[in-house]
Amino acid sequence: MKLDLKNLNLDSEISLSKRSRKQVFPTKTTVNLLQKPDKRLARRKLLIRSLFALFVIAALVIIFVIRPLFTAVNLKMQVANAQAELTELESQNGEYQSVYEEYVHYATNFMTADESVLHDRADVLNIIKTRVLTESDINAVTLTGNALTLVINDISLTKIATIVSNLQSDDGVSYVTVATAATNSASGGVQATLTVTLENAGGEEAS
């Protein structure tokens, strides 16, 4: 192969072969996006999932195991405390009963025989209020020992009978006697004197 140096164009491309080589470009039109898995990222995700699972398990254990257990222990302690308080109260009640019996023993020793059988004065007032005053006014009241005397002026015989019935129905009354006297009342009423014998204290029969 000879070179024609006379007709050589230095600005043109020099080719050593008879046929010119055509420039070839890549024809691939797709991109491979497959990446190599990151082991550190996978380990991190596994650690997060494990921690979350442990948290869920711990929460379930607290809700369904530990909390009921503490509740049961607390209730058991409350029952034990209540039982201890009940035992203490029972002990104190036993002591109170013995002290009360001793007090009654010594208190009654200061009373005379007549005083020890006197009917409760508060009950006497209640008898007058509920058995007599509901039917009529009272003009005079006398209480000696267990003998209650009531004087009522200008009262009808029907009212007297009702009052006597009311008095005899009371557990605190032993028996009732009535004395009447005529009056000059225009209504025709009489003066009644009721003698009420009260039961002795302690339920003993009145003499």
C-alpha positions in Angstrom: 0.0 0.0 0.0 1.4 3.3 -1.1 0.6 6.7 0.3 0.1 9.6 -2.1 1.9 12.3 -0.3 1.1 14.9 -2.9 -2.6 14.6 -2.5 -2.5 14.0 1.2 -5.0 16.1 3.1 -3.8 16.6 6.6 -7.2 17.9 7.7 -8.9 14.7 6.7 -9.1 11.4 8.7 -6.4 8.9 7.8 -7.6 5.4 7.3 -5.3 2.4 6.8 -7.9 0.2 5.3 -9.7 0.4 2.0 -13.1 0.3 3.7 -13.9 3.0 6.1 -15.0 1.8 9.6 -18.5 3.0 10.7 -18.7 4.1 14.3 -21.1 1.8 16.3 -23.1 3.1 19.2 -24.8 1.0 22.1 -28.3 -0.1 21.2 -29.4 -1.2 24.8 -32.7 0.6 25.8 -33.3 -0.9 29.2 -31.8 -0.1 32.6 -31.2 -2.8 35.2 -32.4 -1.4 38.6 -31.7 -4.5 40.7 -29.6 -3.6 43.6 -27.6 -5.8 45.9 -29.5 -6.2 49.3 -28.1 -4.2 52.2 -27.5 -6.6 55.1 -27.1 -3.8 57.6 -30.6 -2.4 56.7 -32.1 -5.8 56.9 -30.6 -6.3 60.4 -31.9 -2.9 61.5 -35.5 -3.8 60.3 -35.3 -7.1 62.1 -34.1 -5.4 65.3 -37.0 -2.9 65.2 -39.6 -5.6 64.6 -38.2 -7.7 67.5 -38.3 -4.7 69.8 -41.9 -4.0 68.8 -42.9 -7.6 69.4 -41.2 -7.5 72.8 -43.1 -4.3 73.7 -46.4 -5.8 72.7 -45.7 -9.0 74.7 -44.7 -7.0 77.8 -47.9 -4.9 77.5 -50.0 -8.0 77.3 -48.2 -9.5 80.3 -48.8 -6.4 82.4 -52.5 -6.1 81.4 -53.5 -9.8 81.7 -51.0 -11.2 84.3 -49.3 -8.7 86.5 -52.2 -6.2 87.0 -54.8 -9.0 88.0 -52.1 -10.5 90.3 -51.5 -7.2 92.1 -55.3 -6.7 92.3 -55.8 -10.1 93.9 -52.9 -9.5 96.4 -54.4 -6.1 97.3 -57.9 -7.5 97.9 -56.4 -10.3 100.0 -54.6 -7.7 102.1 -57.8 -5.7 102.5 -59.7 -8.8 103.6 -56.9 -9.6 106.1 -57.0 -6.0 107.5 -60.8 -6.1 107.8 -60.6 -9.4 109.6 -58.0 -8.0 112.0 -60.2 -5.0 112.7 -63.3 -7.2 113.2 -61.3 -9.4 115.7 -60.2 -6.3 117.5 -63.7 -5.0 117.7 -65.0 -8.3 119.0 -62.3 -8.2 121.6 -63.2 -4.7 122.6 -66.9 -5.6 122.7 -66.2 -8.4 125.1 -64.4 -6.0 127.3 -67.2 -3.5 127.1 -69.8 -6.0 128.1 -67.8 -7.0 131.1 -67.3 -3.4 132.1 -71.0 -2.6 131.6 -72.0 -5.5 133.7 -69.7 -4.4 136.5 -71.0 -0.8 136.2 -74.6 -2.0 136.5 -73.7 -4.2 139.5 -72.1 -1.2 141.4 -74.7 1.3 140.2 -77.6 -0.7 141.4 -76.0 -1.2 144.8 -76.4 2.6 145.5 -80.2 2.4 145.0 -82.7 1.5 147.7 -85.1 -1.4 147.3 -87.9 1.0 146.3 -85.7 3.0 143.8 -84.6 -0.1 142.0 -88.2 -1.1 141.0 -89.3 2.4 139.9 -90.7 2.5 136.4 -88.7 4.5 133.9 -89.9 8.1 134.1 -89.4 8.8 130.4 -91.7 5.8 129.7 -94.3 7.3 132.1 -94.3 10.6 130.1 -94.7 8.6 126.9 -97.7 6.7 128.4 -99.4 10.0 129.3 -98.7 11.5 125.9 -99.8 8.6 123.7 -102.6 7.0 125.9 -104.3 10.0 127.5 -103.6 13.3 125.9 -104.8 12.0 122.5 -108.3 11.8 124.0 -108.5 14.7 126.6 -106.6 17.4 128.4 -105.4 16.6 132.0 -106.0 19.0 134.9 -103.6 17.4 137.4 -100.9 14.8 137.4 -99.3 13.1 140.5 -96.6 10.4 140.4 -95.7 8.6 143.6 -93.4 5.6 143.2 -95.1 3.5 140.5 -98.6 5.0 141.2 -99.7 7.6 138.6 -102.8 9.7 139.4 -104.5 11.7 136.7 -107.4 14.2 137.2 -109.6 15.1 134.3 -112.5 17.6 134.6 -115.6 17.7 132.4 -115.2 14.5 130.5 -117.8 12.1 129.2 -118.1 8.5 130.4 -117.4 7.4 126.9 -114.1 9.2 126.8 -113.1 7.8 130.2 -113.8 4.2 128.9 -111.6 4.9 125.9 -108.7 6.3 128.0 -108.9 3.3 130.4 -108.8 0.9 127.4 -105.8 2.7 126.0 -103.9 2.6 129.3 -104.6 -1.1 129.9 -103.3 -1.9 126.4 -99.8 -0.5 127.3 -97.2 -3.0 128.5 -95.9 -0.6 131.1 -99.3 -0.5 132.9 -100.3 -3.1 135.4 -103.9 -2.0 136.1 -106.2 1.1 136.2 -108.9 2.2 138.6 -111.3 5.1 138.1 -113.3 7.3 140.4 -115.8 9.8 139.1 -117.7 12.7 140.6 -120.6 14.7 139.2 -120.1 18.3 138.3 -122.4 21.3 137.4 -121.0 21.4 133.9 -123.6 22.2 131.2 -122.1 19.5 129.0 -123.0 16.9 131.5 -119.4 15.8 131.9 -117.9 14.4 135.1 -114.7 14.7 137.0 -112.6 11.6 136.7 -109.7 10.5 138.8 -107.6 7.7 137.2 -105.1 5.8 139.3 -102.6 4.0 137.1 -100.4 1.4 138.7 -97.2 1.0 136.6 -95.2 -2.2 136.2 -92.1 -2.4 138.3 -88.7 -1.9 136.6 -87.3 -5.1 135.1 -90.9 -6.4 134.3 -91.6 -7.5 137.9 -95.3 -7.6 138.9 -96.5 -4.6 140.8 -97.6 -5.2 144.3 
